[in-house]
Amino acid sequence: MFDSIKRLINWTGTEKKKIYLGFLYSFIKTMFVAMQIMVAALAIDLILRDMRGETTISYTEIGFLTAMIVVSVLGRFIFSYLRAKSQESVGYITAAQERLEIGNILKNVPLGFFEKNKTGELTSAVTTDLSFVEMLGMSQLDAIVNGLIMAIAMSLFMGFYSMEIAAIAIAGVLLSLLFLNLLGRKSNENAPIHQKAQDHMIGATIEYIRGMAIVKAFRQTGVSVEGIRSAYRESRDINIKIEKDYSVYNVFHLLVLKTASVGTVFVSAMLGMGGQMELPMAMMMMIFSFVIFGSVEAINNAMHTLKIIDATLKKLEPIKNARPIDEKGKTVNLSTFDIRFEGVSFAYGEQEVLHDVSLYVPQNTTTAIVGPSGSGKTTLCNLIARFYDVNKGRILVGGIDIKDMTCDSLLKNISMVFQKVYLFRDTIRNNISFGKPGATEQEIVDAAKKARCHDFIMGLPDGYDTVIGDGGATLSGGEKQRISIARAMLKDAPIVILDEATASVDPENEHLIQQAISELTHGKTIIIIAHRLATIKNADQILVVDKGRIAQKGTHQQLINQEGIYKHFISIREQAEGWSID
């Protein structure tokens, strides 16, 4: 339990001072709670003595007791408020900082990190899991720590008046804490299982929603829904099992508390009836015991949640400890933009996809990369942008090893247009300005015009303020591609990488995209993964990639006159496109 409390407090980072201040306020509030009980006992004692004729209650005593009650109530209210004000915002502040920190970490880790960690688990970690911690973390922490403070303070008060009653109360608390410790161990076992089932359920839900179009197209709603049903059933069964596991410890914990409570009431009554303790004092001891055991019971209720929070924080640790790919890089300002591979080999896991690749892309030239599917073309581009680190060899941009520079130093000089375009659920304006945050309206419009997308944007109901669906779902493939080119144009980087940008669009859109690409690539260092003949034949050099190696290299005219993969590739493309090259 205390390890979990420590982890949660440490999670709050710079906000932990507020947590400790809240604990102090809780302790002071406890003093006012005890004060209320003691003043009430004193009032009852005065009333009984007055009824027996032993004394007469004076207005001074009434005023004093009333003032003490008011002070204790106000003190309890004020310090409860101060505790809440100090602690309740901590969870939300820390969770917001945590999300930003994780976001910064994730954008700097290699893409291989996302292959090892499921999207559903990462999504759950930064959304559902952190929301759970920020909403319940501080309240459960307060319930446990405040409960312990209350139990200890009240036990000390009881010991001051009667060691016998205090001994019973302390024995009850210690025995109940023993069962709480056993419950905590069981919670430690169950919390990761609960977390895993939760992640599986979220992952299955995300996959089901993402694949809805395929499910409908192949009429496999029954088959696909079985996966999500299985995940939901698994979550249900695990939660039921966990509750059953906890029930035994909960029952014994409550049994000990109730037995100890009855014991304190019985002993207090016997001492009162035997004349060893005044009746008001005996009543005060009974109330103290109820407060103590109520506090310990609150600890029990918070324990389950604390363990789930603890498991969540443990789950976040591998993400927070992920090392950025450019950890040893330095800020570099490049002045030249040629690209060189020297003996580069690379593998996804155990599968090597590039083998001892060496190549050179001169500055301000166009290099086309062609080859069969799966030959390593896209991997070459991903390595230039340092989405992954090479296993062997090195890549130089502007004569500098990219491992020696930060990702920001490298990527600020690279614009990429992917075959699979991703647009954010936001306005078209913001999607384009993503290439240059803070761009003026005129710069955005100019980029859109050069990318041949201004006209269709102005035809939309809200123009540049039109909000597009997730991933650009409300636009055609060609429209999305042109917006992505506008984004790259706005960035105006000296190196441009085009990954089969026109591979899957209709002829009309292809023509517009080719015009946009011509605008984008003017005066740049260009690398194009291409299937279209027109794109390939105008390149300054062509690299033919096959089975992870550079099989051929040269211009179109040089390669077309050689027997090999390129000539065969061109022959197939000519037949497919229905024309021949002069």
Phi and psi in degrees as a GROMACS rama.xvg file:
@    title "Ramachandran Plot"
@    xaxis  label "Phi"
@    yaxis  label "Psi"
@TYPE xy
-69.7096  -31.0898  PHE-2
-63.6321  -39.7125  ASP-3
-66.503  -40.8797  SER-4
-62.4311  -44.3723  ILE-5
-62.1569  -42.6818  LYS-6
-63.4337  -41.8346  ARG-7
-66.2105  -40.9857  LEU-8
-65.3179  -44.113  ILE-9
-63.2696  -31.9973  ASN-10
-60.2462  -30.9091  TRP-11
-72.9106  -11.2454  THR-12
58.1469  -122.469  GLY-13
-69.2081  -12.4768  THR-14
-88.1809  -1.78555  GLU-15
-64.1324  -23.9523  LYS-16
-58.6751  -37.5338  LYS-17
-66.1796  -33.7267  LYS-18
-64.5297  -49.1033  ILE-19
-64.286  -37.0139  TYR-20
-63.6095  -38.5768  LEU-21
-62.9309  -37.684  GLY-22
-63.08  -40.2291  PHE-23
-62.623  -44.647  LEU-24
-61.6296  -37.6443  TYR-25
-64.0142  -40.1409  SER-26
-64.4538  -44.3066  PHE-27
-64.2417  -39.951  ILE-28
-59.456  -39.1267  LYS-29
-61.2321  -37.6907  THR-30
-61.5615  -39.8077  MET-31
-70.8543  -32.0268  PHE-32
-63.3811  -46.6093  VAL-33
-62.3875  -38.0168  ALA-34
-61.4676  -41.6724  MET-35
-57.9515  -46.5986  GLN-36
-65.0102  -43.3112  ILE-37
-66.3505  -40.6532  MET-38
-64.7844  -39.9221  VAL-39
-62.6919  -42.2276  ALA-40
-63.882  -41.0173  ALA-41
-63.9321  -40.182  LEU-42
-63.467  -43.8442  ALA-43
-63.4106  -40.3096  ILE-44
-61.3505  -43.9774  ASP-45
-63.6517  -41.3837  LEU-46
-63.6281  -45.2742  ILE-47
-64.5009  -41.0319  LEU-48
-65.7956  -35.6021  ARG-49
-66.9988  -39.9775  ASP-50
-66.5402  -31.8428  MET-51
-83.5763  -3.96031  ARG-52
80.4832  12.7122  GLY-53
-76.87  -26.1951  GLU-54
-157.769  167.821  THR-55
-119.395  127.876  THR-56
-70.1531  125.542  ILE-57
-92.671  161.11  SER-58
-63.669  -29.6869  TYR-59
-63.5377  -43.726  THR-60
-66.2507  -41.0338  GLU-61
-61.5845  -44.6045  ILE-62
-63.5054  -40.6263  GLY-63
-64.509  -46.8757  PHE-64
-63.6271  -41.0304  LEU-65
-62.4098  -43.2918  THR-66
-62.6038  -40.3005  ALA-67
-65.1987  -39.5373  MET-68
-63.7667  -45.4521  ILE-69
-61.8951  -44.853  VAL-70
-61.4877  -43.8476  VAL-71
-66.5392  -40.4069  SER-72
-66.2901  -46.9401  VAL-73
-63.2026  -42.2619  LEU-74
-61.5054  -43.3114  GLY-75
-62.2836  -43.1438  ARG-76
-65.877  -46.9668  PHE-77
-62.0196  -46.3449  ILE-78
-76.6442  -24.8698  PHE-79
-65.6844  -42.1601  SER-80
-64.4949  -45.1597  TYR-81
-63.3058  -38.6068  LEU-82
-62.8143  -46.161  ARG-83
-62.9014  -43.3086  ALA-84
-63.6875  -36.1132  LYS-85
-74.395  -41.8687  SER-86
-98.8448  -36.6323  GLN-87
-62.7639  -31.5652  GLU-88
-79.6067  -15.0818  SER-89
-60.6449  -43.7383  VAL-90
-59.5848  -43.6129  GLY-91
-70.9074  -40.3115  TYR-92
-64.13  -46.7946  ILE-93
-66.4086  -41.2184  THR-94
-63.6438  -39.0395  ALA-95
-63.5781  -44.4303  ALA-96
-63.4076  -38.6709  GLN-97
-64.0401  -42.5223  GLU-98
-63.4437  -42.3275  ARG-99
-64.4223  -40.7965  LEU-100
-64.0805  -45.0559  GLU-101
-64.5785  -39.0218  ILE-102
-59.514  -43.3806  GLY-103
-65.7165  -36.0946  ASN-104
-67.2193  -47.5762  ILE-105
-64.2101  -31.5986  LEU-106
-77.4644  -10.1054  LYS-107
-113.412  0.931737  ASN-108
-88.207  158.348  VAL-109
-63.7415  154.121  PRO-110
-62.916  -22.1533  LEU-111
-60.1011  -25.4342  GLY-112
-59.9721  -37.7202  PHE-113
-78.0389  -18.2978  PHE-114
-79.1632  -30.7799  GLU-115
-82.6527  -24.6916  LYS-116
-116.169  125.567  ASN-117
-66.1793  143.992  LYS-118
-58.863  -40.46  THR-119
-60.36  -39.3835  GLY-120
-69.2584  -41.6657  GLU-121
-66.1884  -41.9317  LEU-122
-61.9073  -45.2211  THR-123
-61.3447  -39.8856  SER-124
-61.6781  -44.0881  ALA-125
-91.9755  -7.17899  VAL-126
-115.963  -81.4138  THR-127
-58.9333  -49.3049  THR-128
-65.0697  -47.587  ASP-129
-67.3611  -32.8479  LEU-130
-63.6523  -39.7646  SER-131
-61.6149  -44.0667  PHE-132
-67.4135  -45.1848  VAL-133
-68.2947  -31.228  GLU-134
-81.7293  -36.677  MET-135
-112.688  -17.1218  LEU-136
-56.4415  -51.657  GLY-137
-70.7232  -37.6741  MET-138
-67.0286  -39.3919  SER-139
-71.9958  -36.496  GLN-140
-62.3255  -43.2533  LEU-141
-65.499  -40.4218  ASP-142
-60.0925  -39.7378  ALA-143
-76.4235  -52.328  ILE-144
-67.3166  -44.1316  VAL-145
-64.4639  -36.1529  ASN-146
-63.111  -41.9891  GLY-147
-66.2131  -43.1831  LEU-148
-60.1425  -45.2543  ILE-149
-62.4969  -45.1137  MET-150
-64.04  -44.0094  ALA-151
-66.8319  -46.6196  ILE-152
-63.0621  -45.1169  ALA-153
-66.8208  -35.6359  MET-154
-64.2162  -38.5274  SER-155
-65.3241  -40.688  LEU-156
-60.8684  -43.7895  PHE-157
-64.3479  -40.3053  MET-158
-63.3835  -29.0692  GLY-159
-66.1319  -31.085  PHE-160
-99.9209  -34.1168  TYR-161
-156.493  112.986  SER-162
-68.9562  -31.4503  MET-163
-63.5396  -49.896  GLU-164
-67.0334  -40.1241  ILE-165
-61.7015  -38.0255  ALA-166
-62.7056  -41.6238  ALA-167
-64.0593  -44.8885  ILE-168
-63.0094  -45.3711  ALA-169
-64.9445  -40.6026  ILE-170
-60.9617  -42.2301  ALA-171
-63.128  -41.8051  GLY-172
-64.7963  -46.6765  VAL-173
-63.5519  -41.9321  LEU-174
-66.5841  -39.5132  LEU-175
-67.4076  -35.4758  SER-176
-66.2819  -29.246  LEU-177
-61.5452  -46.147  LEU-178
-67.7674  -32.6351  PHE-179
-64.3233  -36.9835  LEU-180
-64.8766  -42.3834  ASN-181
-63.6115  -40.0344  LEU-182
-63.0306  -39.3891  LEU-183
-62.8081  -39.8025  GLY-184
-63.8919  -43.0375  ARG-185
-65.1509  -36.9389  LYS-186
-65.1778  -36.7499  SER-187
-61.45  -35.3062  ASN-188
-72.2642  -40.6162  GLU-189
-84.4969  -29.1883  ASN-190
-58.7827  -45.6623  ALA-191
-63.8078  -33.9392  PRO-192
-65.7319  -44.4682  ILE-193
-60.5172  -42.5731  HIS-194
-64.0761  -42.3827  GLN-195
-64.5185  -41.9359  LYS-196
-64.1669  -38.2947  ALA-197
-64.0245  -44.108  GLN-198
-63.4929  -41.8389  ASP-199
-61.6815  -41.8652  HIS-200
-64.8825  -44.4955  MET-201
-65.2727  -43.6547  ILE-202
-61.4807  -42.0699  GLY-203
-64.8273  -38.0058  ALA-204
-65.5555  -45.6695  THR-205
-61.2775  -45.0711  ILE-206
-63.2724  -39.9859  GLU-207
-63.4095  -44.5051  TYR-208
-68.0014  -43.4626  ILE-209
-63.2194  -34.905  ARG-210
-93.5046  15.0117  GLY-211
-59.924  -39.9303  MET-212
-62.8834  -42.9517  ALA-213
-66.7873  -40.5276  ILE-214
-58.116  -46.976  VAL-215
-68.1186  -40.7803  LYS-216
-62.1993  -37.0388  ALA-217
-100.097  7.55635  PHE-218
51.9655  48.683  ARG-219
-116.801  36.3995  GLN-220
-60.3246  -36.4997  THR-221
-66.1523  -45.6074  GLY-222
-66.428  -45.178  VAL-223
-68.1224  -37.1769  SER-224
-71.8426  -19.2732  VAL-225
-64.5177  -35.3198  GLU-226
-63.1121  -44.1359  GLY-227
-72.2688  -34.9027  ILE-228
-64.0658  -41.3572  ARG-229
-61.2422  -41.836  SER-230
-64.3642  -40.8464  ALA-231
-67.1034  -40.4623  TYR-232
-64.9032  -40.8975  ARG-233
-60.7577  -44.695  GLU-234
-62.0851  -43.6216  SER-235
-61.0471  -48.5804  ARG-236
-64.7798  -39.5705  ASP-237
-67.2303  -41.7735  ILE-238
-63.8847  -39.9624  ASN-239
-64.126  -44.3747  ILE-240
-61.124  -42.3902  LYS-241
-62.2468  -43.8163  ILE-242
-62.6671  -38.1001  GLU-243
-66.0067  -39.7317  LYS-244
-61.2762  -39.0817  ASP-245
-75.3721  -27.7386  TYR-246
-59.4859  -38.2218  SER-247
-62.2087  -48.1221  VAL-248
-66.974  -37.6105  TYR-249
-62.5795  -42.975  ASN-250
-62.5384  -48.482  VAL-251
-67.4644  -36.3285  PHE-252
-60.5401  -47.9179  HIS-253
-68.4498  -35.8412  LEU-254
-61.2756  -43.679  LEU-255
-62.7265  -44.8983  VAL-256
-62.439  -46.1893  LEU-257
-67.2565  -37.951  LYS-258
-65.145  -44.7903  THR-259
-64.1172  -37.0016  ALA-260
-63.3402  -44.9192  SER-261
-62.108  -39.7838  VAL-262
-61.95  -44.0788  GLY-263
-66.3495  -38.6052  THR-264
-64.4344  -43.7952  VAL-265
-63.3106  -48.5876  PHE-266
-65.9797  -40.7741  VAL-267
-60.5457  -43.156  SER-268
-64.6473  -43.1285  ALA-269
-64.1241  -41.3603  MET-270
-66.0814  -37.4529  LEU-271
-67.5005  -45.2362  GLY-272
-69.2244  -29.8355  MET-273
-82.4566  -2.07155  GLY-274
80.7373  4.43103  GLY-275
-80.7671  -12.1111  GLN-276
-149.017  136.84  MET-277
-62.0393  146.387  GLU-278
-57.2019  -45.8484  LEU-279
-59.0952  -36.2971  PRO-280
-67.2559  -39.9408  MET-281
-62.571  -41.6614  ALA-282
-63.9078  -38.5165  MET-283
-62.8593  -41.1687  MET-284
-63.6455  -38.2872  MET-285
-62.0964  -44.9704  MET-286
-65.3539  -40.7079  ILE-287
-56.2709  -44.2196  PHE-288
-64.0517  -39.6797  SER-289
-62.5577  -40.5066  PHE-290
-64.467  -43.4439  VAL-291
-60.2912  -51.8352  ILE-292
-71.1044  -29.5584  PHE-293
-64.8149  -38.3269  GLY-294
-65.7238  -42.7061  SER-295
-67.185  -36.3635  VAL-296
-63.9788  -36.7755  GLU-297
-64.6014  -34.5054  ALA-298
-62.0893  -43.3143  ILE-299
-58.8318  -44.4047  ASN-300
-65.0232  -32.656  ASN-301
-84.1191  -17.426  ALA-302
-60.4761  -44.6611  MET-303
-58.7242  -47.9232  HIS-304
-64.6228  -39.4181  THR-305
-60.438  -38.8151  LEU-306
-69.4249  -36.0284  LYS-307
-66.6532  -40.5427  ILE-308
-61.6328  -41.7127  ILE-309
-61.3226  -43.5572  ASP-310
-63.502  -36.7833  ALA-311
-64.0649  -44.5278  THR-312
-65.3934  -36.35  LEU-313
-64.8835  -37.7422  LYS-314
-65.3877  -32.1853  LYS-315
-75.0644  -21.9476  LEU-316
-59.7624  -45.1996  GLU-317
-61.2619  -33.2723  PRO-318
-68.811  -46.1903  ILE-319
-68.4229  -25.6547  LYS-320
-90.9603  -1.33906  ASN-321
-61.4424  132.328  ALA-322
-85.2559  131.079  ARG-323
-63.4984  145.656  PRO-324
-64.7357  -26.4355  ILE-325
-106.534  32.3589  ASP-326
-54.9732  -36.3219  GLU-327
-100.786  6.27643  LYS-328
-77.2769  158.325  GLY-329
-120.692  155.654  LYS-330
-69.4429  126.173  THR-331
-131.344  138.677  VAL-332
-107.279  106.59  ASN-333
-75.8502  142.872  LEU-334
-113.527  -21.3706  SER-335
-125.774  159.777  THR-336
-136.736  37.5704  PHE-337
-81.782  159.9  ASP-338
-128.082  134.056  ILE-339
-136.181  131.3  ARG-340
-103.589  131.63  PHE-341
-124.722  102.049  GLU-342
56.631  44.4144  GLY-343
-82.9277  128.257  VAL-344
-124.927  147.022  SER-345
-152.75  144.361  PHE-346
-136.373  142.507  ALA-347
-90.2817  101.228  TYR-348
68.9628  -121.411  GLY-349
-91.5379  -12.0888  GLU-350
-92.32  108.188  GLN-351
-77.8061  128.818  GLU-352
-113.498  -18.8096  VAL-353
-126.248  136.327  LEU-354
-126.891  107.2  HIS-355
49.5182  53.8916  ASP-356
-87.3685  128.224  VAL-357
-126.967  132.633  SER-358
-157.887  165.149  LEU-359
-140.36  129.58  TYR-360
-115.922  105.574  VAL-361
-64.5084  155.738  PRO-362
-63.7084  144.114  GLN-363
59.6361  32.988  ASN-364
-123.895  165.914  THR-365
-111.278  125.363  THR-366
-117.018  122.906  THR-367
-98.3865  135.158  ALA-368
-111.707  123.572  ILE-369
-127.887  161.257  VAL-370
156.943  168.122  GLY-371
-63.2295  160.365  PRO-372
-60.5863  134.701  SER-373
82.7335  9.5767  GLY-374
-81.5819  -16.7305  SER-375
116.173  12.6752  GLY-376
-63.2415  -53.304  LYS-377
-64.4588  -34.1683  THR-378
-60.9832  -40.0579  THR-379
-56.2903  -46.2838  LEU-380
-66.2103  -40.7768  CYS-381
-63.7673  -34.0791  ASN-382
-71.8967  -35.1005  LEU-383
-61.2117  -41.6812  ILE-384
-80.2341  -0.347398  ALA-385
57.3421  41.48  ARG-386
-70.264  -26.7605  PHE-387
-132.589  161.308  TYR-388
-100.595  143.5  ASP-389
-68.2511  152.184  VAL-390
-83.6759  -27.602  ASN-391
-150.747  149.378  LYS-392
83.8462  -164.488  GLY-393
-154.309  159.138  ARG-394
-121.303  130.716  ILE-395
-117.401  136.074  LEU-396
-122.059  124.147  VAL-397
62.0426  28.4496  GLY-398
80.7349  3.907  GLY-399
-115.854  132.475  ILE-400
-60.9143  127.869  ASP-401
-66.2864  -17.6408  ILE-402
-71.873  -17.0554  LYS-403
-91.8163  2.01586  ASP-404
-125.221  157.713  MET-405
-71.19  159.373  THR-406
-62.2078  -37.1292  CYS-407
-63.139  -40.4235  ASP-408
-62.0526  -37.2473  SER-409
-77.7771  -52.4559  LEU-410
-73.4647  -19.4856  LEU-411
-67.1194  -15.3081  LYS-412
-101.733  6.14135  ASN-413
-127.327  130.323  ILE-414
-109.966  137.401  SER-415
-125.849  135.967  MET-416
-119.504  112.406  VAL-417
-88.6218  156.662  PHE-418
-64.8084  -44.0262  GLN-419
-95.1887  103.299  LYS-420
-80.9573  136.607  VAL-421
-117.811  123.784  TYR-422
-115.254  146.036  LEU-423
-82.9651  153.144  PHE-424
-73.3348  86.4113  ARG-425
-162.097  -176.333  ASP-426
-71.8121  157.525  THR-427
-61.3041  -38.0269  ILE-428
-56.4793  -49.5405  ARG-429
-68.7569  -31.6645  ASN-430
-66.4039  -38.5768  ASN-431
-72.4598  -44.1934  ILE-432
-70.1542  -6.55073  SER-433
-58.3312  -27.9793  PHE-434
-71.5247  -22.4136  GLY-435
-152.906  84.8009  LYS-436
-54.7078  133.858  PRO-437
89.3123  6.66707  GLY-438
-64.2453  147.107  ALA-439
-75.697  163.462  THR-440
-58.9083  -40.9932  GLU-441
-65.3088  -38.8923  GLN-442
-63.7152  -39.8701  GLU-443
-65.1374  -45.9177  ILE-444
-64.5247  -42.3384  VAL-445
-61.3593  -42.6677  ASP-446
-63.6669  -40.6677  ALA-447
-64.8397  -38.8707  ALA-448
-65.5238  -44.2564  LYS-449
-64.6324  -31.2895  LYS-450
-85.566  4.21064  ALA-451
60.637  36.4543  ARG-452
-122.568  -1.7253  CYS-453
-61.2848  -42.867  HIS-454
-64.0586  -46.8074  ASP-455
-70.8482  -29.4042  PHE-456
-64.7491  -44.2597  ILE-457
-67.631  -19.5982  MET-458
-81.4553  -8.6236  GLY-459
-79.5441  155.3  LEU-460
-52.9777  -42.3188  PRO-461
-112.48  15.2656  ASP-462
56.5838  -129.458  GLY-463
-70.2188  -14.6299  TYR-464
-90.4646  4.56429  ASP-465
-66.0781  128.266  THR-466
-88.585  125.89  VAL-467
-98.4902  158.832  ILE-468
-73.2609  174.721  GLY-469
-54.6929  127.879  ASP-470
68.7022  10.8368  GLY-471
80.0855  29.5596  GLY-472
-60.8362  -23.4483  ALA-473
-88.5256  1.37483  THR-474
-114.834  158.076  LEU-475
-75.1165  166.901  SER-476
-60.2017  -42.492  GLY-477
-66.5305  -38.2991  GLY-478
-65.4276  -43.2895  GLU-479
-61.8735  -41.4998  LYS-480
-63.3934  -40.1446  GLN-481
-68.9605  -35.7891  ARG-482
-64.9754  -39.3638  ILE-483
-65.6959  -34.0188  SER-484
-68.8862  -39.6572  ILE-485
-59.9825  -39.9779  ALA-486
-61.1901  -43.9234  ARG-487
-67.347  -37.1854  ALA-488
-63.0594  -41.3417  MET-489
-63.4838  -35.0607  LEU-490
-67.3623  -36.0568  LYS-491
54.6709  49.2803  ASP-492
-82.6111  151.389  ALA-493
-73.7498  -16.716  PRO-494
-116.968  130.804  ILE-495
-124.485  128.724  VAL-496
-116.167  122.906  ILE-497
-115.562  117.051  LEU-498
-100.741  90.547  ASP-499
48.3533  50.6879  GLU-500
-63.6156  -23.0068  ALA-501
-116.289  20.2472  THR-502
-68.9299  -28.1755  ALA-503
-135.567  42.3939  SER-504
-122.385  162.046  VAL-505
-74.1956  163.786  ASP-506
-56.6684  -39.269  PRO-507
-64.2234  -47.6278  GLU-508
-66.3082  -35.1431  ASN-509
-60.8938  -42.2619  GLU-510
-61.1186  -45.1584  HIS-511
-66.3665  -39.9062  LEU-512
-66.9815  -38.9655  ILE-513
-61.9184  -39.6481  GLN-514
-62.7507  -43.0975  GLN-515
-64.0274  -40.3489  ALA-516
-64.3944  -38.3525  ILE-517
-59.894  -40.821  SER-518
-65.6  -42.2959  GLU-519
-66.2006  -39.8341  LEU-520
-92.5254  -0.0364742  THR-521
-62.779  121.277  HIS-522
71.839  26.3275  GLY-523
-118.992  168.034  LYS-524
-88.4812  115.686  THR-525
-115.716  134.186  ILE-526
-124.185  123.6  ILE-527
-123.795  123.873  ILE-528
-86.3212  114.163  ILE-529
-133.04  148.103  ALA-530
-116.859  -21.5699  HIS-531
-79.0601  135.059  ARG-532
-61.636  -41.8529  LEU-533
-61.1074  -37.6309  ALA-534
-68.6369  -42.2564  THR-535
-69.3807  -46.9305  ILE-536
-69.3371  -21.4249  LYS-537
-90.5158  0.637397  ASN-538
-71.697  148.979  ALA-539
-68.3688  -34.2004  ASP-540
-147.691  152.896  GLN-541
-122.697  130.118  ILE-542
-108.706  123.064  LEU-543
-99.9236  115.512  VAL-544
-103.112  131.359  VAL-545
-144.941  123.673  ASP-546
53.324  40.2686  LYS-547
79.5463  12.4249  GLY-548
-129.37  157.362  ARG-549
-81.7964  103.717  ILE-550
-81.1395  -36.5097  ALA-551
-145.149  156.184  GLN-552
-151.941  135.974  LYS-553
159.431  -171.384  GLY-554
-84.9912  172.831  THR-555
-59.5992  -46.7601  HIS-556
-64.1613  -37.5346  GLN-557
-66.5403  -44.6987  GLN-558
-76.7443  -30.7802  LEU-559
-68.7012  -20.9706  ILE-560
-93.7034  4.08785  ASN-561
-109.894  141.787  GLN-562
-72.9472  133.577  GLU-563
160.813  -168.469  GLY-564
-61.1656  -42.0318  ILE-565
-63.6538  -46.5246  TYR-566
-61.3798  -40.9327  LYS-567
-64.8514  -40.927  HIS-568
-62.0644  -45.4119  PHE-569
-63.5174  -40.2383  ILE-570
-59.6324  -42.6399  SER-571
-66.5271  -42.4571  ILE-572
-66.4995  -36.9114  ARG-573
-62.2836  -42.5626  GLU-574
-65.4568  -39.7964  GLN-575
-69.0441  -39.1941  ALA-576
-92.5614  -8.60273  GLU-577
75.6945  28.547  GLY-578
-151.387  164.965  TRP-579
-122.508  158.378  SER-580
-93.7421  135.167  ILE-581
